[in-house]
Amino acid sequence: MRTAKISRDTKETKIALELNLDGSGEGEISTGIGFFDHMLELLKKHALIDLTVKADGDLKVDYHHTVEDVGLVLGKALNEALGDRKGIVRYGFASIPMDEALCETSLDLGGRPFLVMQCAMKHAFVKDFEVKLVEEFFRAVSVESRSNIHLRQIYGDEAHHVCEGLFKSFARALRQAKAVDPNEKGVPSSKGVI
């Protein structure tokens, strides 16, 4: 079973997360941030992962600590659930239209953390959620999951649609990359290790 159960307890946040990479999009999401919950729901549905997240954060300060720490915990869970990464496809790509917006993700689960996010709407808001927090979330996921993530807003002028496009394209890229390749007998790397 490619699963993980991770918790994080700090003075800023308390997070409990359960992940099943071979799920069907089930699980409960509760972070106290409505829009972020919506994005995580999209992530689990389109990646076909079971994901349960319970986060209590210092929302009276702002959303940053909660969003970043959920990313850290999700990244750790991905890393643990992937194990030695033998037999996975490793790479994933998705381009997702969302009304007037088009976003894409290129993903490598190859053990080298790096994030590139090109988004013209970084400083726009969806209600009181700054789009810049999407970058903070995915940076944390990248570092802790040891994944190379490239996110790009190709175009779009509605912040909600752009965020959905970014999360859905990441989810679909993850769905490809985490898949088991029946032809891959070892680690998908010329080094022999990830």
Secondary structure, DSSP 4 states (H G I P E B T S, - for coil): --EEEEEEE-SSEEEEEEEETT--S---EE-S-HHHHHHHHHHHHHHT-EEEEEEEE-TTT-SHHHHHHHHHHHHHHHHHHHTT-TTB--EEEEEEEETTEEEEEEEE-SS--EEEEE-TTTT-EETTEETHHHHHHHHHHHHHHT-EEEEEEEE-S-HHHHHHHHHHHHHHHHHHHTSB-TT--S-SSTTS--
